Amino acid sequence: MASFEITPEPGEAERKAILAALGAENAERQTGSDWADAQLPERPGEEDEP
């Protein structure tokens, strides 16, 4: 996971919530749509991508 500097310094519960939200946002960006997966051809080496 990437390192983030959060200011002002949040409490432990706030920090966990912020990092969870950032992680969820990042996960959403990495997924493709079902339509794109079905319609677009695979590119060489794509099967190795997470």
Secondary structure, DSSP 8 states (H G I E B T S, - for coil): ------SS---HHHHHHHHHHHHHHHHHHH---HHHHHHS---TTGGG--
